[in-house]
Amino acid sequence: MAEPVNLNRFRKEKARAEKKARADQNAVKFGRTKAEKDLTQARADKAKRDLDGHKAEE
């Protein structure tokens, strides 16, 4: 005779697997590498420094 199957566990495992697959797809589609994030931050910092450098002192 076959082992009884816990349908709740099966349903939850299936939902977890689908959520993980969707997360992986989104990471590929929308994710940025650490280098890209660092480059964006460095450019923003430089722009702020340049802007602050052009302000007139009072």
C-alpha distances in whole Angstrom, upper triangle without the diagonal:
4,7,9,12,16,18,21,20,19,23,25,24,25,28,29,28,31,33,33,34,37,38,38,40,43,43,44,46,48,48,51,51,53,56,56,56,59,61,61,62,65,66,66,68,70,71,72,74,76,76,77,80,81,82,86,86,88
4,6,9,12,14,18,17,16,19,21,20,21,24,25,25,27,29,30,30,33,35,35,36,39,40,41,42,44,44,47,48,49,52,53,53,55,57,57,58,61,62,62,64,67,67,68,70,72,72,74,76,78,78,82,83,84
4,6,10,12,15,14,14,17,19,18,19,22,23,23,25,27,28,29,31,33,33,35,37,38,39,41,43,42,45,46,47,50,51,50,53,55,55,56,59,60,60,62,64,65,65,68,70,70,71,74,75,76,79,80,82
4,7,9,12,12,12,15,16,16,18,20,21,22,24,26,27,28,30,31,32,34,36,37,38,40,41,41,45,45,47,50,50,49,52,55,54,55,58,59,59,60,63,64,64,66,69,69,70,72,74,74,78,78,80
4,6,9,8,8,11,13,13,14,16,18,18,20,22,23,24,26,28,29,30,32,33,35,36,38,38,41,42,43,46,47,46,49,51,51,51,54,56,55,57,60,60,61,63,65,65,66,69,70,71,74,75,77
4,6,5,6,9,10,11,13,15,16,17,19,20,21,23,25,26,27,29,31,32,34,35,36,36,39,40,42,45,45,44,47,49,49,49,52,54,53,55,58,58,58,61,63,63,64,66,68,68,72,72,74
4,5,5,6,9,10,10,12,14,15,16,18,20,21,23,24,26,27,29,30,32,33,34,34,38,39,41,44,44,43,46,48,47,48,51,52,52,53,56,57,57,59,61,61,62,65,67,67,70,71,72
4,5,5,6,9,10,11,12,14,15,16,18,20,21,22,24,26,27,28,31,32,32,33,36,37,39,42,42,41,43,46,45,45,49,50,49,51,54,54,54,57,59,59,59,62,64,64,67,68,69
4,5,5,6,9,10,10,12,14,15,16,18,20,21,22,24,26,27,29,30,31,31,34,35,36,40,40,39,41,44,43,44,47,48,48,49,52,53,53,55,57,57,58,61,63,63,66,67,68
4,6,5,6,9,10,11,12,14,15,17,18,20,21,23,24,26,27,29,30,30,33,34,36,39,39,39,41,44,43,44,47,48,48,49,52,53,53,56,58,58,59,61,63,63,67,67,69
4,6,5,6,9,10,11,12,14,15,17,18,20,21,23,24,26,27,28,29,32,33,35,39,38,37,40,42,41,42,46,47,46,48,51,51,51,54,56,56,57,59,61,61,65,65,67
4,5,5,6,9,10,10,12,14,15,16,18,20,21,22,25,26,26,26,30,31,32,36,36,34,37,40,39,39,43,44,43,45,48,48,48,51,53,53,54,57,58,58,62,62,64
4,5,5,6,9,10,11,12,14,15,16,18,20,21,23,24,25,25,28,29,31,34,34,33,36,39,38,39,42,43,43,44,47,48,48,50,52,53,54,56,58,58,62,63,64
4,5,5,6,9,10,11,12,14,15,17,18,20,21,23,24,24,28,29,31,34,34,33,36,38,38,39,42,43,42,44,47,47,48,50,52,52,54,56,58,58,62,63,65
4,5,5,6,9,10,11,12,14,15,16,18,20,21,22,22,26,28,29,33,32,31,34,36,35,36,40,40,40,42,45,45,45,48,50,50,51,54,55,55,59,60,61
4,5,5,6,9,10,10,12,14,15,16,19,20,21,20,24,25,27,30,30,29,32,34,33,34,37,38,38,40,42,43,43,46,48,48,49,51,53,53,57,58,60
4,5,5,6,9,10,11,12,14,15,17,18,20,20,23,24,26,29,29,28,31,33,33,34,37,38,38,40,43,43,44,46,48,48,49,52,53,54,58,59,61
4,5,5,6,9,10,11,12,14,16,16,18,19,22,24,26,29,28,28,31,33,32,33,36,37,37,39,42,42,42,45,47,47,48,51,52,53,56,58,60
4,5,5,6,9,10,11,12,14,15,16,16,20,22,24,27,26,25,28,30,29,30,34,34,34,36,39,39,39,42,44,44,45,48,49,50,53,54,56
4,5,5,6,9,10,10,12,14,15,15,18,19,21,24,24,23,26,28,28,29,32,33,33,35,37,38,38,41,43,43,44,47,48,49,53,54,56
4,5,5,6,9,10,11,12,14,14,18,19,22,24,24,24,27,29,28,29,32,33,33,36,38,38,39,42,43,43,45,47,49,50,53,55,57
4,5,5,6,9,10,10,12,13,17,19,21,24,23,22,26,27,26,28,31,31,31,34,36,36,37,40,41,41,43,45,46,47,51,52,54
4,5,5,6,9,10,10,10,14,16,18,21,20,19,23,24,23,25,28,29,28,31,33,33,34,37,38,38,40,42,44,44,48,49,51
4,5,5,6,9,10,10,13,14,17,19,19,19,22,23,23,25,27,28,28,31,33,33,34,37,38,39,40,43,44,45,49,50,52
4,5,5,6,9,9,13,15,18,20,19,19,23,24,23,25,28,28,28,31,33,33,34,37,38,39,40,43,44,45,49,50,52
4,5,5,6,7,11,13,16,19,17,17,20,21,20,22,25,25,25,28,30,30,31,34,35,35,37,39,41,42,45,47,49
4,6,5,5,8,10,13,15,14,14,18,19,18,20,23,23,24,26,28,28,30,32,33,34,36,38,39,40,44,45,48
4,6,6,8,10,13,15,14,15,18,19,19,21,23,24,24,27,29,29,30,33,34,35,37,38,40,41,45,46,49
4,6,9,12,15,17,14,15,19,19,18,21,23,23,24,26,28,28,30,32,33,33,36,38,38,40,44,45,48
4,7,10,13,15,12,12,16,17,15,18,20,20,20,23,25,25,26,29,30,30,32,34,35,36,40,42,44
4,7,10,12,10,10,13,14,14,16,18,19,19,22,24,24,25,28,29,29,31,33,35,36,40,41,44
4,7,8,6,7,10,11,10,13,15,16,16,19,20,21,22,25,26,27,29,30,32,33,37,38,41
4,5,5,6,9,10,11,13,14,16,17,19,20,21,23,25,26,27,29,30,32,34,38,39,42
4,5,5,6,9,10,11,12,14,15,16,18,20,21,22,24,26,27,28,31,32,36,37,39
4,5,5,6,9,10,10,12,14,15,16,18,20,21,22,24,26,27,29,31,34,35,38
4,5,5,6,9,10,11,12,14,15,17,19,20,21,23,24,26,27,29,33,34,37
4,5,5,6,9,10,11,12,14,15,17,18,20,21,23,24,26,28,31,33,35
4,5,5,6,9,10,10,12,14,15,16,18,20,21,22,25,26,30,31,34
4,5,5,6,9,10,11,12,14,15,16,18,20,21,23,25,28,30,33
4,5,5,6,9,10,11,12,14,15,17,18,20,21,23,27,28,31
4,5,5,6,9,10,11,12,14,15,16,18,20,22,25,26,29
4,5,5,6,9,10,11,12,14,15,16,19,20,24,25,28
4,5,5,6,9,10,10,12,14,15,17,19,22,24,27
4,5,5,6,9,10,11,12,14,16,17,21,22,25
4,5,5,6,9,10,11,12,14,16,19,20,23
4,5,5,6,9,10,10,12,15,18,19,23
4,5,5,6,9,10,11,13,16,18,21
4,5,5,6,8,10,11,15,16,19
4,5,5,6,9,10,14,15,18
4,5,5,6,9,12,14,18
4,5,5,7,10,13,16
4,5,5,9,10,13
4,6,8,10,13
4,6,9,12
4,6,9
4,6
4
